[in-house]
Amino acid sequence: MKTTVTTFRDAKQNKEKISMLTAYDYSTAKLIDAAGVNSILVGDSLGMVCLGYPDTLSVTMEDMIHHTKAVSRGAENALVIADMPFMSYQTSVYDAVVNAGRLVKEGGAQAVKLEGGLEVCDQIRAIVNASIPVCAHLGLTPQSVNAFGGYKVQGKEEGPAKKLLEEAKGVEAAGAFAVVFECVPEALAAYISEEISIPVIGIGAGRGCDGQVLVYQDMLGLFSDFTPKFAKVYKELGKEMKEAFASYADEVKNAKFPEEKHTFKMDEGIIEKIKKQELS
């Protein structure tokens, strides 16, 4: 059955965990969907894992729409959530609504995700009023990496922890149907999850969250630049892929591929006729 924002709400009420993975293309989305994962996030992480940027800041609306289109074609049951890229919503409430609408209308997303707390509640409220579901994102918000001075755990001290609770309640009041907590101490994420009615989806936020999300390249060992502490590697597919690529290159070089079973046949008499015609 199709996962919706109502599914998220019911899962929270019934204490059922929610699974979410990133995807950026049709084939991967189909596999994730067929595996029964509840939601697919078309994250602006595509800037790093797909496009080779050093961070997410260079990702454009066109990038997000392009990849969201592909994912939405492959996801039959999973809820597709698309990230709003840097500066697509911070500039004004109007820009936020217009760009959220583009991700739904042009990209085929069923919901959007944006980073920030109290400072973006007006944007969240306006997008929700436009009938577009919004997932918030608190804690380590990668689009604010320069303001944070790097990728650091958020909420470890009393002041920041209280602020995170306040912001979680703020995005809930603004109408967000869920919130992602990234790189937040486990005890704090668990406490806030109990204090708000919307699901908390953790990425590096521990076991007390209502669900979890990972970048699929991290869980499959496909992104070798770095592996976050919070990412569990379920399969070393990156290593297997490199071995397969090397075997292919070697077989081509040594004329071992293609074999006869990989080729197509024809009446060789035709070749002889063509040769005779060329000579005449």
C-alpha positions as CSV (number, residue, x, y, z in Angstrom):
1,M,0.0,0.0,0.0
2,K,1.1,3.6,-0.7
3,T,2.8,5.2,2.2
4,T,1.5,8.7,3.0
5,V,1.9,11.4,5.6
6,T,-1.0,9.7,7.4
7,T,1.0,6.5,7.5
8,F,3.8,8.4,9.3
9,R,1.3,9.8,11.8
10,D,-0.3,6.4,12.5
11,A,3.2,4.8,12.9
12,K,4.1,7.3,15.6
13,Q,0.8,6.6,17.4
14,N,1.2,2.9,17.2
15,K,5.0,3.0,18.1
16,E,5.9,1.4,14.8
17,K,9.4,2.4,13.4
18,I,9.6,4.2,10.1
19,S,12.3,3.3,7.5
20,M,13.7,5.9,5.0
21,L,16.6,5.7,2.5
22,T,17.9,8.2,0.0
23,A,17.7,7.6,-3.7
24,Y,18.5,9.7,-6.7
25,D,17.6,7.6,-9.8
26,Y,14.9,5.4,-11.1
27,S,16.6,2.0,-10.8
28,T,17.6,2.5,-7.2
29,A,14.2,3.8,-6.3
30,K,12.6,0.7,-7.7
31,L,14.8,-1.6,-5.6
32,I,14.3,0.4,-2.4
33,D,10.5,0.5,-3.1
34,A,10.4,-3.2,-3.7
35,A,12.3,-3.9,-0.5
36,G,9.4,-2.3,1.5
37,V,11.2,0.8,2.8
38,N,8.5,3.3,3.9
39,S,10.0,6.4,2.4
40,I,12.5,7.6,-0.1
41,L,14.3,10.9,0.4
42,V,15.7,12.6,-2.7
43,G,18.3,14.4,-0.6
44,D,20.5,17.3,-1.6
45,S,23.2,14.9,-0.5
46,L,23.2,14.1,-4.2
47,G,25.5,17.0,-4.6
48,M,28.2,15.0,-2.8
49,V,27.5,11.4,-3.7
50,C,26.3,11.9,-7.3
51,L,27.8,15.1,-8.5
52,G,31.1,15.3,-6.6
53,Y,30.6,18.6,-4.9
54,P,32.4,19.1,-1.5
55,D,29.1,19.9,0.2
56,T,25.4,20.4,-0.5
57,L,25.5,24.1,-1.1
58,S,25.9,24.0,-4.9
59,V,22.9,21.9,-5.5
60,T,20.2,23.7,-7.6
61,M,16.5,23.4,-8.0
62,E,17.1,22.0,-11.4
63,D,19.3,19.3,-9.9
64,M,16.6,18.4,-7.4
65,I,13.8,18.4,-9.9
66,H,15.8,16.2,-12.4
67,H,16.6,13.6,-9.8
68,T,13.2,13.7,-8.1
69,K,11.5,13.0,-11.4
70,A,13.6,9.9,-11.8
71,V,12.9,8.6,-8.3
72,S,9.1,9.3,-8.4
73,R,8.9,7.2,-11.6
74,G,10.4,4.2,-9.7
75,A,8.6,4.5,-6.3
76,E,5.2,2.9,-6.4
77,N,4.6,2.6,-2.6
78,A,7.2,4.6,-0.8
79,L,6.5,8.2,0.2
80,V,8.9,10.4,-2.0
81,I,10.2,13.4,-0.1
82,A,12.4,15.9,-2.0
83,D,14.9,18.2,-0.3
84,M,14.6,21.9,-0.9
85,P,18.2,23.1,-1.9
86,F,20.1,25.9,-0.3
87,M,18.6,29.3,-1.0
88,S,15.4,27.9,-2.5
89,Y,13.4,28.8,0.6
90,Q,15.5,31.0,2.9
91,T,15.0,34.1,0.7
92,S,11.3,34.5,1.3
93,V,8.0,32.8,2.0
94,Y,7.0,33.3,-1.6
95,D,10.1,31.6,-2.9
96,A,9.6,28.8,-0.5
97,V,6.1,28.1,-1.7
98,V,7.0,28.4,-5.4
99,N,10.0,26.1,-5.2
100,A,8.1,23.5,-3.0
101,G,5.4,23.6,-5.6
102,R,7.9,22.9,-8.4
103,L,9.3,19.9,-6.6
104,V,5.7,18.5,-6.4
105,K,4.4,19.6,-9.8
106,E,7.5,19.1,-11.9
107,G,9.4,16.5,-9.8
108,G,6.5,14.3,-8.7
109,A,7.4,14.5,-5.0
110,Q,4.7,13.9,-2.4
111,A,6.4,16.0,0.2
112,V,9.4,18.4,0.7
113,K,12.0,18.7,3.3
114,L,13.8,21.9,4.4
115,E,16.4,22.6,7.0
116,G,16.0,25.0,9.9
117,G,13.9,25.7,13.0
118,L,12.1,28.8,14.2
119,E,13.6,30.9,11.5
120,V,11.8,28.9,8.8
121,C,8.5,28.3,10.5
122,D,6.8,30.9,8.4
123,Q,7.9,29.1,5.3
124,I,6.8,25.7,6.7
125,R,3.4,27.2,7.5
126,A,2.9,28.7,4.1
127,I,4.0,25.6,2.2
128,V,1.6,23.4,4.3
129,N,-1.2,26.0,3.6
130,A,-0.5,25.3,-0.1
131,S,-1.4,21.7,0.6
132,I,2.2,20.5,0.4
133,P,3.4,18.3,3.3
134,V,6.7,19.4,4.9
135,C,9.3,17.4,6.7
136,A,11.6,19.6,8.9
137,H,15.3,19.0,9.5
138,L,17.0,20.0,12.8
139,G,20.4,19.3,14.5
140,L,23.2,19.2,12.1
141,T,21.8,20.9,9.0
142,P,24.4,20.5,6.2
143,Q,23.3,23.7,4.4
144,S,24.5,25.6,7.5
145,V,27.9,23.8,7.6
146,N,29.8,27.1,7.3
147,A,27.9,28.7,10.2
148,F,28.5,25.6,12.3
149,G,32.2,25.6,11.5
150,G,32.1,22.0,10.2
151,Y,30.1,18.8,10.6
152,K,29.6,18.7,14.4
153,V,27.2,17.0,16.8
154,Q,24.5,19.4,17.8
155,G,22.7,19.7,21.2
156,K,25.3,18.3,23.6
157,E,25.2,21.3,26.0
158,E,22.1,22.5,28.0
159,G,21.5,25.7,25.9
160,P,21.6,24.1,22.5
161,A,19.6,21.1,23.8
162,K,16.8,23.4,25.1
163,K,16.9,25.3,21.8
164,L,16.5,22.0,19.8
165,L,13.5,21.1,21.9
166,E,12.0,24.6,21.3
167,E,12.6,24.3,17.5
168,A,11.1,20.9,17.3
169,K,8.0,22.2,19.0
170,G,8.1,25.1,16.7
171,V,8.2,23.2,13.4
172,E,5.5,20.9,14.8
173,A,3.2,23.9,15.5
174,A,4.0,25.2,12.0
175,G,2.5,22.1,10.5
176,A,5.5,19.8,9.7
177,F,4.3,16.2,9.5
178,A,7.8,14.8,10.6
179,V,11.2,16.1,11.5
180,V,14.7,14.7,10.7
181,F,17.2,14.9,13.6
182,E,20.8,14.7,12.3
183,C,23.9,14.2,14.6
184,V,22.0,14.7,17.9
185,P,22.8,12.9,21.1
186,E,20.7,9.8,21.5
187,A,19.2,10.8,24.9
188,L,18.1,14.2,23.6
189,A,16.5,12.8,20.4
190,A,14.6,10.2,22.5
191,Y,13.4,12.8,24.9
192,I,12.2,15.2,22.2
193,S,10.5,12.4,20.3
194,E,8.4,11.8,23.4
195,E,7.6,15.5,23.7
196,I,6.2,16.0,20.2
197,S,3.4,14.3,18.3
198,I,5.1,14.1,14.9
199,P,7.6,11.4,14.0
200,V,11.3,12.0,14.6
201,I,13.5,10.4,11.9
202,G,17.0,10.0,13.0
203,I,20.3,10.0,11.2
204,G,23.0,9.8,13.8
205,A,20.4,10.5,16.5
206,G,20.2,7.1,18.2
207,R,17.7,4.4,18.9
208,G,14.9,6.5,20.6
209,C,13.8,8.1,17.3
210,D,10.5,7.0,15.6
211,G,12.4,6.1,12.4
212,Q,15.8,6.1,10.7
213,V,17.2,7.4,7.4
214,L,20.5,6.7,5.8
215,V,22.2,7.7,2.5
216,Y,22.1,4.5,0.5
217,Q,25.7,4.9,-0.8
218,D,26.9,4.9,2.8
219,M,25.1,1.7,3.8
220,L,26.4,-0.1,0.7
221,G,30.0,1.1,0.8
222,L,29.6,3.0,-2.5
223,F,30.9,6.4,-1.3
224,S,34.5,6.2,-0.4
225,D,35.3,9.8,0.4
226,F,34.3,9.3,4.0
227,T,31.9,7.1,6.0
228,P,29.9,8.8,8.8
229,K,30.1,7.3,12.3
230,F,26.3,6.8,12.3
231,A,26.3,4.8,9.0
232,K,26.2,1.0,9.2
233,V,27.7,-0.6,6.1
234,Y,25.3,-3.5,5.3
235,K,27.1,-4.6,2.2
236,E,30.5,-3.7,0.7
237,L,29.1,-3.3,-2.8
238,G,31.7,-0.6,-3.6
239,K,34.5,-3.2,-3.3
240,E,32.6,-5.8,-5.3
241,M,31.8,-3.2,-8.0
242,K,35.5,-2.2,-8.3
243,E,36.4,-5.9,-8.6
244,A,33.8,-6.4,-11.3
245,F,35.0,-3.3,-13.2
246,A,38.6,-4.5,-13.1
247,S,37.6,-8.0,-14.3
248,Y,35.7,-6.4,-17.2
249,A,38.6,-4.2,-18.2
250,D,41.0,-7.2,-18.0
251,E,38.8,-9.4,-20.1
252,V,38.3,-6.7,-22.8
253,K,42.1,-6.1,-22.9
254,N,42.8,-9.8,-23.3
255,A,39.9,-10.5,-25.7
256,K,38.1,-12.8,-23.3
257,F,34.9,-10.7,-23.5
258,P,32.6,-11.0,-25.3
259,E,32.3,-14.7,-25.6
260,E,30.3,-16.5,-28.4
261,K,27.2,-16.6,-26.2
262,H,27.1,-12.8,-26.0
263,T,27.0,-12.4,-29.8
264,F,24.4,-12.4,-32.5
265,K,24.4,-14.6,-35.7
266,M,23.7,-14.0,-39.3
267,D,24.0,-15.8,-42.6
268,E,27.7,-15.4,-43.3
269,G,27.0,-15.8,-47.0
270,I,25.7,-12.2,-46.9
271,I,29.2,-11.0,-46.0
272,E,30.7,-12.9,-49.0
273,K,28.1,-11.3,-51.3
274,I,29.1,-7.9,-49.9
275,K,32.8,-8.6,-50.4
276,K,32.2,-9.6,-54.0
277,Q,30.2,-6.5,-54.6
278,E,32.9,-4.3,-53.2
279,L,35.5,-5.9,-55.4
280,S,33.4,-5.6,-58.6
